[in-house]
C-alpha cells in the first residue's frame, strides 16, 4: 500500500500514521493496529490469512490528536 502525504490544517504536525487491519471473515478477532513513522510512504503488512477479506483503515496522529480513520482499501491475500 502506498500513500500521498495529506495537506491542510495540522498536516505539518503529523507524528505517526497507523493502519488498522480488520479480518472481515473472522469478525471475533480484534483488528491489528500497525504504527509507522510520518516519513513512511509505503507499508508492507505480513501475517494476513490467505483468502480472507481484510479491510484496511488508515489514520494519522498530529498536534490535534488522533484523526478519524478512513477506509484505505480491502485486501485479499493469496
Gaussian input, Z-matrix of N, CA and C with variables (Angstrom, degrees):
# hf/3-21g

backbone

0 1
 N
 C     1     B1
 C     2     B2     1     A1
 N     3     B3     2     A2     1     D1
 C     4     B4     3     A3     2     D2
 C     5     B5     4     A4     3     D3
 N     6     B6     5     A5     4     D4
 C     7     B7     6     A6     5     D5
 C     8     B8     7     A7     6     D6
 N     9     B9     8     A8     7     D7
 C    10    B10     9     A9     8     D8
 C    11    B11    10    A10     9     D9
 N    12    B12    11    A11    10    D10
 C    13    B13    12    A12    11    D11
 C    14    B14    13    A13    12    D12
 N    15    B15    14    A14    13    D13
 C    16    B16    15    A15    14    D14
 C    17    B17    16    A16    15    D15
 N    18    B18    17    A17    16    D16
 C    19    B19    18    A18    17    D17
 C    20    B20    19    A19    18    D18
 N    21    B21    20    A20    19    D19
 C    22    B22    21    A21    20    D20
 C    23    B23    22    A22    21    D21
 N    24    B24    23    A23    22    D22
 C    25    B25    24    A24    23    D23
 C    26    B26    25    A25    24    D24
 N    27    B27    26    A26    25    D25
 C    28    B28    27    A27    26    D26
 C    29    B29    28    A28    27    D27
 N    30    B30    29    A29    28    D28
 C    31    B31    30    A30    29    D29
 C    32    B32    31    A31    30    D30
 N    33    B33    32    A32    31    D31
 C    34    B34    33    A33    32    D32
 C    35    B35    34    A34    33    D33
 N    36    B36    35    A35    34    D34
 C    37    B37    36    A36    35    D35
 C    38    B38    37    A37    36    D36
 N    39    B39    38    A38    37    D37
 C    40    B40    39    A39    38    D38
 C    41    B41    40    A40    39    D39
 N    42    B42    41    A41    40    D40
 C    43    B43    42    A42    41    D41
 C    44    B44    43    A43    42    D42
 N    45    B45    44    A44    43    D43
 C    46    B46    45    A45    44    D44
 C    47    B47    46    A46    45    D45
 N    48    B48    47    A47    46    D46
 C    49    B49    48    A48    47    D47
 C    50    B50    49    A49    48    D48
 N    51    B51    50    A50    49    D49
 C    52    B52    51    A51    50    D50
 C    53    B53    52    A52    51    D51
 N    54    B54    53    A53    52    D52
 C    55    B55    54    A54    53    D53
 C    56    B56    55    A55    54    D54
 N    57    B57    56    A56    55    D55
 C    58    B58    57    A57    56    D56
 C    59    B59    58    A58    57    D57
 N    60    B60    59    A59    58    D58
 C    61    B61    60    A60    59    D59
 C    62    B62    61    A61    60    D60
 N    63    B63    62    A62    61    D61
 C    64    B64    63    A63    62    D62
 C    65    B65    64    A64    63    D63
 N    66    B66    65    A65    64    D64
 C    67    B67    66    A66    65    D65
 C    68    B68    67    A67    66    D66
 N    69    B69    68    A68    67    D67
 C    70    B70    69    A69    68    D68
 C    71    B71    70    A70    69    D69
 N    72    B72    71    A71    70    D70
 C    73    B73    72    A72    71    D71
 C    74    B74    73    A73    72    D72
 N    75    B75    74    A74    73    D73
 C    76    B76    75    A75    74    D74
 C    77    B77    76    A76    75    D75
 N    78    B78    77    A77    76    D76
 C    79    B79    78    A78    77    D77
 C    80    B80    79    A79    78    D78
 N    81    B81    80    A80    79    D79
 C    82    B82    81    A81    80    D80
 C    83    B83    82    A82    81    D81
 N    84    B84    83    A83    82    D82
 C    85    B85    84    A84    83    D83
 C    86    B86    85    A85    84    D84
 N    87    B87    86    A86    85    D85
 C    88    B88    87    A87    86    D86
 C    89    B89    88    A88    87    D87
 N    90    B90    89    A89    88    D88
 C    91    B91    90    A90    89    D89
 C    92    B92    91    A91    90    D90
 N    93    B93    92    A92    91    D91
 C    94    B94    93    A93    92    D92
 C    95    B95    94    A94    93    D93
 N    96    B96    95    A95    94    D94
 C    97    B97    96    A96    95    D95
 C    98    B98    97    A97    96    D96
 N    99    B99    98    A98    97    D97
 C   100   B100    99    A99    98    D98
 C   101   B101   100   A100    99    D99
 N   102   B102   101   A101   100   D100
 C   103   B103   102   A102   101   D101
 C   104   B104   103   A103   102   D102
 N   105   B105   104   A104   103   D103
 C   106   B106   105   A105   104   D104
 C   107   B107   106   A106   105   D105
 N   108   B108   107   A107   106   D106
 C   109   B109   108   A108   107   D107
 C   110   B110   109   A109   108   D108
 N   111   B111   110   A110   109   D109
 C   112   B112   111   A111   110   D110
 C   113   B113   112   A112   111   D111
 N   114   B114   113   A113   112   D112
 C   115   B115   114   A114   113   D113
 C   116   B116   115   A115   114   D114
 N   117   B117   116   A116   115   D115
 C   118   B118   117   A117   116   D116
 C   119   B119   118   A118   117   D117
 N   120   B120   119   A119   118   D118
 C   121   B121   120   A120   119   D119
 C   122   B122   121   A121   120   D120
 N   123   B123   122   A122   121   D121
 C   124   B124   123   A123   122   D122
 C   125   B125   124   A124   123   D123
 N   126   B126   125   A125   124   D124
 C   127   B127   126   A126   125   D125
 C   128   B128   127   A127   126   D126
 N   129   B129   128   A128   127   D127
 C   130   B130   129   A129   128   D128
 C   131   B131   130   A130   129   D129
 N   132   B132   131   A131   130   D130
 C   133   B133   132   A132   131   D131
 C   134   B134   133   A133   132   D132
 N   135   B135   134   A134   133   D133
 C   136   B136   135   A135   134   D134
 C   137   B137   136   A136   135   D135
 N   138   B138   137   A137   136   D136
 C   139   B139   138   A138   137   D137
 C   140   B140   139   A139   138   D138
 N   141   B141   140   A140   139   D139
 C   142   B142   141   A141   140   D140
 C   143   B143   142   A142   141   D141
 N   144   B144   143   A143   142   D142
 C   145   B145   144   A144   143   D143
 C   146   B146   145   A145   144   D144
 N   147   B147   146   A146   145   D145
 C   148   B148   147   A147   146   D146
 C   149   B149   148   A148   147   D147
 N   150   B150   149   A149   148   D148
 C   151   B151   150   A150   149   D149
 C   152   B152   151   A151   150   D150
 N   153   B153   152   A152   151   D151
 C   154   B154   153   A153   152   D152
 C   155   B155   154   A154   153   D153
 N   156   B156   155   A155   154   D154
 C   157   B157   156   A156   155   D155
 C   158   B158   157   A157   156   D156
 N   159   B159   158   A158   157   D157
 C   160   B160   159   A159   158   D158
 C   161   B161   160   A160   159   D159
 N   162   B162   161   A161   160   D160
 C   163   B163   162   A162   161   D161
 C   164   B164   163   A163   162   D162
 N   165   B165   164   A164   163   D163
 C   166   B166   165   A165   164   D164
 C   167   B167   166   A166   165   D165
 N   168   B168   167   A167   166   D166
 C   169   B169   168   A168   167   D167
 C   170   B170   169   A169   168   D168
 N   171   B171   170   A170   169   D169
 C   172   B172   171   A171   170   D170
 C   173   B173   172   A172   171   D171
 N   174   B174   173   A173   172   D172
 C   175   B175   174   A174   173   D173
 C   176   B176   175   A175   174   D174
 N   177   B177   176   A176   175   D175
 C   178   B178   177   A177   176   D176
 C   179   B179   178   A178   177   D177
 N   180   B180   179   A179   178   D178
 C   181   B181   180   A180   179   D179
 C   182   B182   181   A181   180   D180
 N   183   B183   182   A182   181   D181
 C   184   B184   183   A183   182   D182
 C   185   B185   184   A184   183   D183
 N   186   B186   185   A185   184   D184
 C   187   B187   186   A186   185   D185
 C   188   B188   187   A187   186   D186
 N   189   B189   188   A188   187   D187
 C   190   B190   189   A189   188   D188
 C   191   B191   190   A190   189   D189
 N   192   B192   191   A191   190   D190
 C   193   B193   192   A192   191   D191
 C   194   B194   193   A193   192   D192
 N   195   B195   194   A194   193   D193
 C   196   B196   195   A195   194   D194
 C   197   B197   196   A196   195   D195
 N   198   B198   197   A197   196   D196
 C   199   B199   198   A198   197   D197
 C   200   B200   199   A199   198   D198
 N   201   B201   200   A200   199   D199
 C   202   B202   201   A201   200   D200
 C   203   B203   202   A202   201   D201
 N   204   B204   203   A203   202   D202
 C   205   B205   204   A204   203   D203
 C   206   B206   205   A205   204   D204
 N   207   B207   206   A206   205   D205
 C   208   B208   207   A207   206   D206
 C   209   B209   208   A208   207   D207
 N   210   B210   209   A209   208   D208
 C   211   B211   210   A210   209   D209
 C   212   B212   211   A211   210   D210
 N   213   B213   212   A212   211   D211
 C   214   B214   213   A213   212   D212
 C   215   B215   214   A214   213   D213
 N   216   B216   215   A215   214   D214
 C   217   B217   216   A216   215   D215
 C   218   B218   217   A217   216   D216
 N   219   B219   218   A218   217   D217
 C   220   B220   219   A219   218   D218
 C   221   B221   220   A220   219   D219
 N   222   B222   221   A221   220   D220
 C   223   B223   222   A222   221   D221
 C   224   B224   223   A223   222   D222
 N   225   B225   224   A224   223   D223
 C   226   B226   225   A225   224   D224
 C   227   B227   226   A226   225   D225
 N   228   B228   227   A227   226   D226
 C   229   B229   228   A228   227   D227
 C   230   B230   229   A229   228   D228
 N   231   B231   230   A230   229   D229
 C   232   B232   231   A231   230   D230
 C   233   B233   232   A232   231   D231

   B1=1.4340
   B2=1.5167
   B3=1.3117
   B4=1.4622
   B5=1.5154
   B6=1.3436
   B7=1.4569
   B8=1.5154
   B9=1.3107
   B10=1.4531
   B11=1.5213
   B12=1.3418
   B13=1.4711
   B14=1.5246
   B15=1.3283
   B16=1.4598
   B17=1.5290
   B18=1.3102
   B19=1.4566
   B20=1.5158
   B21=1.3199
   B22=1.4520
   B23=1.5092
   B24=1.3478
   B25=1.4664
   B26=1.5313
   B27=1.2961
   B28=1.4653
   B29=1.5230
   B30=1.3356
   B31=1.4671
   B32=1.5261
   B33=1.3273
   B34=1.4654
   B35=1.5249
   B36=1.3417
   B37=1.4693
   B38=1.5239
   B39=1.3227
   B40=1.4717
   B41=1.5231
   B42=1.3291
   B43=1.4619
   B44=1.5294
   B45=1.3419
   B46=1.4572
   B47=1.5198
   B48=1.3223
   B49=1.4571
   B50=1.5217
   B51=1.3115
   B52=1.4610
   B53=1.5204
   B54=1.3186
   B55=1.4611
   B56=1.5180
   B57=1.3089
   B58=1.4627
   B59=1.5310
   B60=1.3160
   B61=1.4624
   B62=1.5272
   B63=1.3259
   B64=1.4613
   B65=1.5258
   B66=1.3214
   B67=1.4653
   B68=1.5321
   B69=1.3198
   B70=1.4648
   B71=1.5244
   B72=1.3367
   B73=1.4609
   B74=1.5228
   B75=1.3227
   B76=1.4589
   B77=1.5316
   B78=1.3456
   B79=1.4604
   B80=1.5230
   B81=1.3299
   B82=1.4612
   B83=1.5247
   B84=1.3282
   B85=1.4621
   B86=1.5227
   B87=1.3381
   B88=1.4664
   B89=1.5150
   B90=1.3240
   B91=1.4549
   B92=1.5165
   B93=1.3202
   B94=1.4632
   B95=1.5129
   B96=1.3129
   B97=1.4561
   B98=1.5189
   B99=1.3315
   B100=1.4526
   B101=1.5230
   B102=1.3261
   B103=1.4557
   B104=1.5138
   B105=1.3211
   B106=1.4623
   B107=1.5209
   B108=1.3190
   B109=1.4678
   B110=1.5225
   B111=1.3409
   B112=1.4698
   B113=1.5265
   B114=1.3184
   B115=1.4654
   B116=1.5299
   B117=1.3230
   B118=1.4642
   B119=1.5260
   B120=1.3176
   B121=1.4689
   B122=1.5265
   B123=1.3512
   B124=1.4596
   B125=1.5198
   B126=1.3267
   B127=1.4626
   B128=1.5246
   B129=1.3069
   B130=1.4610
   B131=1.5200
   B132=1.3268
   B133=1.4635
   B134=1.5199
   B135=1.3265
   B136=1.4634
   B137=1.5270
   B138=1.3224
   B139=1.4570
   B140=1.5156
   B141=1.3418
   B142=1.4598
   B143=1.5235
   B144=1.3206
   B145=1.4668
   B146=1.5281
   B147=1.3472
   B148=1.4684
   B149=1.5286
   B150=1.3342
   B151=1.4553
   B152=1.5178
   B153=1.3280
   B154=1.4660
   B155=1.5299
   B156=1.3327
   B157=1.4696
   B158=1.5221
   B159=1.3003
   B160=1.4590
   B161=1.5252
   B162=1.3052
   B163=1.4660
   B164=1.5253
   B165=1.3206
   B166=1.4653
   B167=1.5289
   B168=1.3234
   B169=1.4606
   B170=1.5236
   B171=1.3250
   B172=1.4557
   B173=1.5218
   B174=1.3499
   B175=1.4584
   B176=1.5296
   B177=1.3220
   B178=1.4591
   B179=1.5210
   B180=1.3094
   B181=1.4626
   B182=1.5206
   B183=1.3490
   B184=1.4622
   B185=1.5300
   B186=1.3271
   B187=1.4681
   B188=1.5288
   B189=1.3365
   B190=1.4578
   B191=1.5286
   B192=1.3528
   B193=1.4594
   B194=1.5208
   B195=1.3307
   B196=1.4562
   B197=1.5186
   B198=1.3290
   B199=1.4550
   B200=1.5210
   B201=1.3017
   B202=1.4613
   B203=1.5304
   B204=1.3400
   B205=1.4662
   B206=1.5294
   B207=1.3133
   B208=1.4623
   B209=1.5142
   B210=1.3317
   B211=1.4599
   B212=1.5172
   B213=1.3322
   B214=1.4483
   B215=1.5191
   B216=1.3406
   B217=1.4625
   B218=1.5233
   B219=1.3147
   B220=1.4532
   B221=1.5144
   B222=1.3343
   B223=1.4551
   B224=1.5248
   B225=1.3398
   B226=1.4595
   B227=1.5235
   B228=1.3457
   B229=1.4675
   B230=1.5316
   B231=1.3025
   B232=1.4685
   B233=1.5031
   A1=108.28
   A2=117.68
   A3=122.15
   A4=108.92
   A5=116.44
   A6=119.98
   A7=110.10
   A8=114.56
   A9=123.12
   A10=107.00
   A11=117.94
   A12=119.11
   A13=111.57
   A14=117.81
   A15=120.89
   A16=111.16
   A17=114.96
   A18=121.86
   A19=107.89
   A20=117.10
   A21=120.19
   A22=111.58
   A23=116.14
   A24=120.78
   A25=112.01
   A26=117.32
   A27=125.71
   A28=114.21
   A29=119.62
   A30=121.12
   A31=111.32
   A32=116.70
   A33=119.70
   A34=112.73
   A35=117.71
   A36=120.77
   A37=112.66
   A38=118.55
   A39=121.39
   A40=109.56
   A41=115.84
   A42=121.49
   A43=112.69
   A44=117.36
   A45=120.02
   A46=110.20
   A47=115.64
   A48=123.01
   A49=106.89
   A50=117.07
   A51=120.15
   A52=109.81
   A53=115.33
   A54=121.91
   A55=107.43
   A56=116.39
   A57=123.05
   A58=104.84
   A59=117.30
   A60=122.37
   A61=107.50
   A62=116.75
   A63=121.78
   A64=109.12
   A65=117.04
   A66=123.09
   A67=108.15
   A68=117.25
   A69=121.87
   A70=113.10
   A71=117.43
   A72=120.78
   A73=112.90
   A74=118.38
   A75=123.85
   A76=107.09
   A77=117.46
   A78=120.85
   A79=116.13
   A80=118.74
   A81=119.18
   A82=112.59
   A83=117.37
   A84=121.74
   A85=108.28
   A86=116.90
   A87=120.49
   A88=110.51
   A89=116.19
   A90=120.06
   A91=110.23
   A92=115.78
   A93=122.09
   A94=107.61
   A95=117.42
   A96=121.81
   A97=106.93
   A98=116.25
   A99=121.78
   A100=108.06
   A101=117.55
   A102=122.00
   A103=112.23
   A104=115.95
   A105=122.82
   A106=109.85
   A107=115.92
   A108=121.88
   A109=110.03
   A110=118.54
   A111=120.55
   A112=113.86
   A113=118.81
   A114=121.57
   A115=112.48
   A116=117.75
   A117=122.46
   A118=110.97
   A119=117.15
   A120=121.93
   A121=112.18
   A122=117.05
   A123=121.77
   A124=108.77
   A125=116.86
   A126=121.27
   A127=109.34
   A128=115.63
   A129=122.45
   A130=107.07
   A131=116.99
   A132=121.88
   A133=108.72
   A134=116.15
   A135=121.65
   A136=109.93
   A137=115.69
   A138=120.70
   A139=115.03
   A140=118.11
   A141=120.04
   A142=109.22
   A143=116.61
   A144=121.26
   A145=109.91
   A146=117.83
   A147=120.59
   A148=111.60
   A149=116.43
   A150=122.50
   A151=115.06
   A152=118.22
   A153=121.30
   A154=110.31
   A155=115.52
   A156=121.24
   A157=108.57
   A158=116.92
   A159=122.81
   A160=108.52
   A161=116.27
   A162=121.80
   A163=107.26
   A164=116.47
   A165=121.81
   A166=108.98
   A167=115.92
   A168=122.21
   A169=107.57
   A170=116.65
   A171=120.68
   A172=109.00
   A173=116.35
   A174=121.64
   A175=108.64
   A176=116.12
   A177=121.47
   A178=109.58
   A179=115.67
   A180=123.03
   A181=106.10
   A182=116.20
   A183=120.57
   A184=109.47
   A185=116.24
   A186=121.32
   A187=112.56
   A188=117.35
   A189=121.32
   A190=112.30
   A191=118.42
   A192=121.54
   A193=111.41
   A194=115.66
   A195=120.78
   A196=110.57
   A197=115.63
   A198=120.32
   A199=110.97
   A200=115.74
   A201=121.73
   A202=109.19
   A203=118.04
   A204=119.60
   A205=111.17
   A206=115.90
   A207=120.53
   A208=108.63
   A209=116.18
   A210=121.27
   A211=107.90
   A212=115.09
   A213=120.55
   A214=111.44
   A215=117.38
   A216=119.96
   A217=109.85
   A218=116.49
   A219=122.64
   A220=106.62
   A221=116.93
   A222=121.20
   A223=109.50
   A224=116.00
   A225=122.28
   A226=106.41
   A227=116.48
   A228=118.45
   A229=111.41
   A230=116.05
   A231=121.97
   A232=111.38
   D1=136.71
   D2=176.12
   D3=-123.44
   D4=157.46
   D5=-179.30
   D6=-139.60
   D7=162.67
   D8=174.65
   D9=-109.68
   D10=135.00
   D11=-179.01
   D12=-58.00
   D13=138.63
   D14=178.59
   D15=-71.57
   D16=161.96
   D17=175.35
   D18=-125.64
   D19=166.62
   D20=177.60
   D21=113.68
   D22=-172.46
   D23=-177.99
   D24=-56.21
   D25=133.47
   D26=176.29
   D27=69.62
   D28=3.08
   D29=179.94
   D30=-61.38
   D31=-29.56
   D32=-179.13
   D33=-80.77
   D34=-0.08
   D35=179.60
   D36=-111.80
   D37=14.24
   D38=-179.46
   D39=-63.40
   D40=128.70
   D41=179.93
   D42=-111.11
   D43=-13.15
   D44=-178.38
   D45=-166.25
   D46=144.46
   D47=168.35
   D48=-108.39
   D49=153.67
   D50=175.41
   D51=-141.26
   D52=140.21
   D53=170.95
   D54=-105.71
   D55=131.67
   D56=173.37
   D57=-105.44
   D58=121.07
   D59=-178.48
   D60=-111.18
   D61=119.83
   D62=-177.66
   D63=-121.13
   D64=121.94
   D65=179.09
   D66=-80.57
   D67=104.26
   D68=-177.81
   D69=-67.37
   D70=-21.95
   D71=-179.17
   D72=-90.06
   D73=-2.93
   D74=175.70
   D75=-135.57
   D76=73.05
   D77=-171.55
   D78=-65.01
   D79=-17.23
   D80=-179.99
   D81=-84.88
   D82=-4.05
   D83=179.00
   D84=-88.77
   D85=134.21
   D86=177.44
   D87=-66.67
   D88=150.27
   D89=177.68
   D90=-69.31
   D91=153.80
   D92=174.85
   D93=-93.10
   D94=140.10
   D95=175.92
   D96=-120.36
   D97=123.91
   D98=-177.20
   D99=-121.63
   D100=121.80
   D101=-178.95
   D102=-92.65
   D103=147.65
   D104=179.91
   D105=-135.44
   D106=151.00
   D107=176.79
   D108=-65.37
   D109=153.64
   D110=-178.53
   D111=-63.63
   D112=-18.58
   D113=178.71
   D114=-82.90
   D115=-7.25
   D116=-177.17
   D117=-70.72
   D118=132.89
   D119=177.26
   D120=-120.86
   D121=-11.63
   D122=179.34
   D123=-133.61
   D124=133.79
   D125=178.65
   D126=-118.49
   D127=136.46
   D128=175.57
   D129=-118.64
   D130=121.30
   D131=-177.10
   D132=-113.91
   D133=126.59
   D134=178.72
   D135=-110.70
   D136=164.75
   D137=173.05
   D138=85.51
   D139=14.58
   D140=176.92
   D141=-79.97
   D142=148.90
   D143=-178.46
   D144=-77.28
   D145=120.14
   D146=179.73
   D147=-56.03
   D148=136.81
   D149=178.13
   D150=84.01
   D151=-13.06
   D152=178.93
   D153=-86.55
   D154=147.64
   D155=174.02
   D156=-83.04
   D157=122.69
   D158=178.87
   D159=-114.93
   D160=120.56
   D161=177.20
   D162=-86.49
   D163=131.35
   D164=-177.72
   D165=-113.17
   D166=122.77
   D167=176.60
   D168=-113.12
   D169=148.83
   D170=177.34
   D171=-125.24
   D172=141.01
   D173=177.88
   D174=-140.90
   D175=161.67
   D176=175.86
   D177=-125.19
   D178=156.78
   D179=170.78
   D180=-120.11
   D181=134.18
   D182=178.39
   D183=-147.85
   D184=-163.83
   D185=-177.74
   D186=-58.63
   D187=-25.04
   D188=-179.12
   D189=-90.67
   D190=-2.09
   D191=-179.04
   D192=106.24
   D193=-160.66
   D194=-179.08
   D195=-77.44
   D196=132.99
   D197=177.24
   D198=-83.50
   D199=165.52
   D200=178.30
   D201=-72.11
   D202=126.21
   D203=178.36
   D204=-63.89
   D205=144.36
   D206=175.12
   D207=-123.57
   D208=151.99
   D209=-178.47
   D210=-73.62
   D211=116.16
   D212=-179.61
   D213=-87.38
   D214=-39.32
   D215=-175.97
   D216=-178.51
   D217=168.91
   D218=168.67
   D219=-117.71
   D220=132.11
   D221=-177.97
   D222=-120.67
   D223=139.87
   D224=174.12
   D225=-126.25
   D226=95.35
   D227=-178.93
   D228=-68.79
   D229=148.57
   D230=179.78
   D231=-89.76

